[in-house]
Amino acid sequence: MRLIVVLVVLLGVLSGNAEDTLVEQRGPWRIETGPGGNTYYEPPMPLGAAPPETPEAVLHWARTLTPEADIAQVEFKGDRVPPEYRVTVVEGSAQIRYYLRMDGTLTWMDFRDKAHLTTESPDVIVPEGRRYEIALSQVPEPMLARLADAFPGVEPTQTWFADTLAGPRFMVDMGGLVLFATPGGKMRCGGHRKYGALETVSPKKTLGPGEGLTLEGLTEKWGERFRYDKQIAALKQTDPGAEAFRYIVMGDCRDQRGLLDTMVTHIDGLDPKPAFTIVSGDAVRNGYADQYDNYLLPALEKTTVPYFIAIGNHDVGVGKKAAEFRALFGEDTLNYYFDYGNARFIFLDNCSAMTDWGDALALADKWLEETPAGYRTFVSAHKPPATVEKWAYHAMEMEDSVAFTDLMTKHAVDEVYVGHIHAYSTATFGGVDYTLSGGAGAGLHGRFGPRGTVHHYVIVDVTPEGLTHQLVRFTKTDSPAE
């Protein structure tokens, strides 16, 4: 009994208020619901500060995977989240850059040859259908020898041959880290599976017809089920006509389908049930038609709660034209608004190639100016403003940010919702409240404390007295409940 009490108290401390914290378990996810708000921030190492002494483990990879190349530069990026080392090696006109964690863990490597204007990165050089699984014995011996030096005691878990855009390459998975090499065994690039090292590129993700799911196939399969004009029209049928309703804010829900399914189901079971969900962008990995079809839509079709997205940089699709997004949700869904419960909700595009930011702000200015008297106003966009200093490391350009936050202050917007940074953080700038919610699936950013560096969504309750926020945190446990 004493242990249970201690755990409850500890959970309350982490959540901010023990009495208001609710805890439940769904599959592998521990779900904690408590009061909202998180102003905690741990700043990065000051620019110009002396980096720590380079650990031997950081240099290990360059010395074993590319021993013929010279180590030209070692950089410490203390302003990154999390901090990282970058080791660059050169051989003639070619260079390979290694990306490493503080403890020397290799996360990524890419290749560039300035003389021949070629680049290789594992997530963009393998055409779909051009990767074939092979036996370990078919991998060139020089490649295996280098891997043995780099990964002492580790056996390959999977091997492939790929006819890549850069030429023939052999691929070996070393415990989740996939390395690429030429037929002669020279290392070229690599990365962790979880960061997209096995991504492929394919003509079927373009606008034209072809094998697999095209834009035409996407719309034929799903029809008008998720079109925003249809969903907004249906939403108006439930409009309370007063300031008393609930909605959800979440973002960056790519990369973890199991978590997305759990969140959608959890939201659907809330009492009272939310009227809708705002997604602050990055709903899928790249914005391709098959990703919407395979990842996002199967989750959303399980609920009657409509989901409205402020398009993110990972949603923009082929050529950043957002053709897939618009085909699915409607042509006018990059910059749009709707009214509900004596409130106006505005969504802006600060990511695709189809929107000039000045034009988007002009539309927002017009829509805010025309908002009916007495209405609350809420604005959503993916990239946060750099004018909020703690978000500036991963945000809009400063000039665009100043124009944005000036406009929000001019119209005394009630709240702004953003994502892009994979965490939960709140701030007030220019008299306007900002909520950053980007923790619905993508890899988390550090520096925002136990209430911020966590997978989550936010419940917003609107009443005549004001807004109330609740933070719903999802933590993966080792022992899922039955």
N, C-alpha and C positions, 0 to 999 in steps of 0.2 A: 504493500500500500504506500509506504514512504517513497519508493522508487517512482510510482505513478504520479504522486504529487509533485516530486521534483521535476519530472519530465513536463508536466503541465505548466509549472512555473517557468521552466526554461523556454518552452515554446512561446509563452506569453511575453517573455523578455525580448526574444528575437522578433516577435511580431509587433511589439510596441505596446500591447495592452492585453494582459493575461485574461481578463474577464470577457473580452470581446472576441477571443480567438476560437474558431471552430476547426476541429481536425477530423479528417476522414481519410480512408484508404480506398483507392480504386485501382485494382490490378497492381502494377509496380509503382503507382504514383501516390505519394502522401500529399494530401490537399489541405492547406491551411488558409482559412478566411479570416481576415482581420481588418483593422482600420487602414485607410489609404494614406499616402504621403511618404515621400522619401527625399530628403534634401542632402543626405550623406554623399560625400565625394572625396575620394583620395586622389590628390593631384599627381601627375607623373613627375618623374625626375626633371628638375629645371633644365631648360635648354642651356647647353654649354657646360653642364656639370660633368665632371670626370667620370667616365664609365668604369664599372668594376673591372678588375683584371680578367682577361679573357680565359675562361676555363679551357683546359685541354680537350674536354669533350666537345667543345664548339668546333675545334679545328680537326677533330677526328675524321669527320665525313669527307672533307676535302682531301685529306691525306690518304684515305683508303679508296674512295670511289673514283677520284680523278688525280692519281699520283703524278701523272705526266704534266699536269698544269701547275702554274705558279700561283700561290695565294697573293692576290694583288691588293685586297682591301678587307678589313674587318670593321664593320660598323655596329655600334650598339644603339638601338632605337628605344631609348627609355620613355619616349612619349607614346609608344604603341601600346595597345591593349590586347593581350598582356605584353610586357617588354620583350624584345627579341634581338637576336644577333643576325646580321647578314654578312655572309662570307662570300666574296667574289674571287673566283679563280680565272686565270686567262691562259690561253694557249694560242699563240698567233693572233688572229682577228676574232677568235671565238672566246666567249666567256660563259661561265656557269655561276649562277648565284644560288647560294644555300640560305634557307630561312630556318632559324633555330630558336627554340625556347631558351630561357635563362640557364636551364640545367643541361643544355646541349641536345635536347630532343629535336630531331630533324622533322620538320613539318612539310617542307616544299622545296623544290629546286627547279630552275628553268634555264634554258640555253638560248644564247643569242650569238649570232655571227654578223658583225657589222659589215664586213667586206661583202658578204653574200646576201645581206638583208634577210636573214632567216631567223626565226624564233621557234622555240619548242616549249610548250607547257602541256602537261598531261591532260588537262581538261578541254583542250581545243584542237588537238591534232589527230584524233582517231575518228574517222567517219563511222557512222553507225553501220553495223553489219560487216565491218572490216577487221574485227578482232576475233581471233580463233584460239581456243584453249588448246595447249600442246603439252606434251610430256616434259618433265624436267630434263630428261636426257637430250632434248632438242635445243635447249638453251646453250648459246655459245660458252665454251669453257672459260674464256677470259672474263666474261660477265660474272659467271659463278664464282670465279676466284676473287674478284673484287668484292662481291657480296659477302663471301666468307670472311674476308679481312674486316669488312665494315660491321658485320653482324656475327661476331664470334658466338658459336653455340646455338644460333637460330637457323632453323630450316625453312626453306621456301614453302609457302602454303598454297600457292596457285601460280601457274605460268601461262603466258599467251604469246602468240605472234600477232602483230598488227601491221596492216598496210596503211600507214599513216600519211597525212598530208606532207610530212617531212621525209617520207621514205620508209623502208621496212624497219621495224623496231621489235625487239623482244622485250617482254614485260614480265616482271617477277614480283609477286606479293610477299613481302617479308613482314609478316605479322601486322598487316594493315597498311604498311608503307609500300606503295607500288613504284618500282624503279623501271625506267626505260633505257635501253641501250641499242647501239647499232649492231648489225651482224658481226662486226669485228670486235664487239664487246665493250666499246667505249660508252660510258654513261652520258646520258643527254639530259634527262629531266625526271621528275618524280614527285610524289606527294601522297598524303594520307587519303584513303578512301573517303573518310568523313568530310574532307575538304573538296571532294569532287575529282579525285585523280582518275576515276573510271568514267567520267563524263564523255559522251560522244557527240559529234556533230553530224547532222543529216539533212539532205535535201527535203525530206518529208516535213521538216519543221519550217518550210518556207510557205509562201502564199499559193504556189501552184499545185496542181493535182499530182499525185504520185502514190507510191505505196505507203501504207500506214495512215495515221490520222493527219489530215490536212486541216486548214481553216474551214474548208467546206464540210469536211467530216465532223469537225467539232460542233458546228452549228446544226448539222443534220442530226447528230446524236442527241444533243441537249436541247435543241429548239430554243424556245423563249423562256425556259424555266428560270434562268438567272438574270434575265434582262432587268436593268434597274428601273426602267420606266414602268414595267409590269409590277415589280416589287414595291415601288413607291405608291403606285395606284392602290395596290392591296393594303399597304400600310395605312393609307389614309382611312380605310374602313375601320381601323382600330384606334384611330386618333382620339385621345380623350378630350381634346379641345381645351385642355387646361394644363397647368404646370404640375403634373403629378404622374410620372412615368419613369421607367428604368431602361437603360441601355448599357452595352458592354463596349469596352475599348481594349483592343489587343493588336499585336503587330509582329511582323517577322516570323510568321508561322510556318515557313518552309523547313524542310529537312527532317522533321520527325512526325511521320504520319500517325504513329500510335498516340503521341501526345496530342496532336490535333484532334483526332477522333475523341479522345478523353475529354478535352476541353469543350468541344462542340456538344457532347452528350451532357457534360456537367452544366453548361450554360442553359441547355434546353430544359433541365430539371429544376432550375431556380424558381423560387416562389417569393415574390411575384416573378413571372416570366418576363424577360426583357422584350422590349418592342423590336429592337434591332441590335446589330453589332457593327461597330466601326473598326475596320482593320487598317492600321496605319502603314500599309504597304508590305511588300515582299511576301506575298502569299505563296509563291512557288519559287523554284530554283532559278529559272532563266526566262520564264514567260512564254515557253513554247506550248503549242497546242496540246501535245501529248502530256505535258506536265499538269496542265489544268485538268485534263481528262483523267489522269491516273492518280493525282495527288489531292487537289483541292476539292473538286466537285463531288467525288464519292463521299467525302466527309460532310459537305454542306447539304447534300440531298437527304441526309438523315434528320434534318431539322426544319421546322417551319419558320424559325427566326431568320429574317433576311440579313445578309452580310454585305456591307457597303465598303469598298476598298478605295483608299487614297493610293493611287498607283505608285509602286516602289521601283527602285532601280533594277531589282531582280524580276520584275513583272513585265518589262517592256518588250520582250520578245525579239524577233529578228529585226536587225537594223535599228533597234530602239524605237520602232514605229508604233508599238503597242497595237498592232493589227489584230493579234490574237485576243488581247484584252477587250478591244472594242467589238470584235465579232461575237464575243461571248456575252458581254454585259450591255452593249449598246454603243452606238457611234459617239454619243455625247456623254461619255463617262470618264473623261480625263479631268475635266473641270465641270463641276455640277453642284446642285444643291437641292434640298427638299425641306419642307416645313413639317413639323410634327409637334403637337402639344405646346403650342405657343412658343416655339423655338425654331430657329433656322440653322440647318447643318450644311456647311459648305466644305467641299472637297477640292483640293488643288493638286495639280501635277507639277512637281519640281524634279522630275526624273526622265521623262521620255523626250525623244527628239521632235515630238509633234507640238510641243507647247513652248512658246517664248514666255519666260517668267514675268516679264513686264506685262504681257497680255493677260496672263493668269491673275496677276495682282489687280489689273484694271477691272476684270470681271468680278473679283472678290470685292473690290471697292464699290462697284455698282450694286452687287447683291446685298452687301451690308447696308448701303445707303437706303436701299428700297425695303429693308426689313420692316414689317409692320410694327407700329409703336407697341411697346410692352413686351416684345418678343426677346427671349434670350438668343445669343448667337454663339455658335461653336464652329471652329475651323479645323480641318484635318489636312495634313500633308505628310509626306514620308520623311524627307531629310529635315532634321531640326535646324533651327537658326544658330549660327555661330556667335550671335550676340549674347546668348546664354553661354558664358565662358566655359563652364564645365562640359559642354557638349561640342565645343568648337573643333575638337580634334577629328570629328567625323560628322560633318555638317555641310550646309550650303556655303557657298562663297560668302565672304563678309558683306560685299556690296548687296547681294541678293537678300541676305539676312536682315540687314538694316532696313531695306525697303519693306520687308515682310513684317518685322516687329513694329515698325513705325505705323504701318497700316492697322495692325491689330490694336495698338494703343489708341490710334485715332478714333476707332469705332468702339473702344471699350469692350472688346470681345470677352465673353464670359470665360471661355476656356479654349485652348489650342491643344490638339493631339498630334503627336509626331512619333516616329519610330527610328529605324536605321541603326541606332545604337541598340545592341541587344541587351537591354537591361530595363529596369523600372526606375524612373527618376522624376522628381517634380521641381518646379521653379516658378518664381514670379518675376516677370520682367516688364517694365513699363506699365505697371499696374494691371497686367494680364497674367492669369494663371496658365502655366504650360505643364502638360503631362506627357512624358516620354514613355511609351509602352512598346517595347520591341523584344519581348521575351517569350514568344509563343512557340518557339521551336528551334530557331537558329542558335548557333554556338554563342554562349553568353560572354559579354564583356565584363572585365573586372572593374574595380574602383568604386562601385556603388553600394558596397556593404551587403549584409545578409538579407536586407529587404529589397535590394535593387538588383544584385547579381543572382537572379533567380527566374525560372520560367514562371509565367504568370498571365493573368488577365485582370482587368479592373472593372468593377461594377460601379456604375454611376446612377444614383437615384436623384431625380429632379423633383423638388417640391416647391410650393410657393415661398417657403422660407429660405431656399437655397439648394446647393448641391452637396451630396454626401458620397464619399468614395469608400469602397472596400477593395482591398488587395487580395486576390486569390492566388496563392503560390503553390506550385507543383514541384515536388522534390522526388526524384527517383530513389526507390529503396531497393535493398538487396533481396528482400523476401516479400514478394507480392502477396497480397491477401487472397484467400480463396473466394 
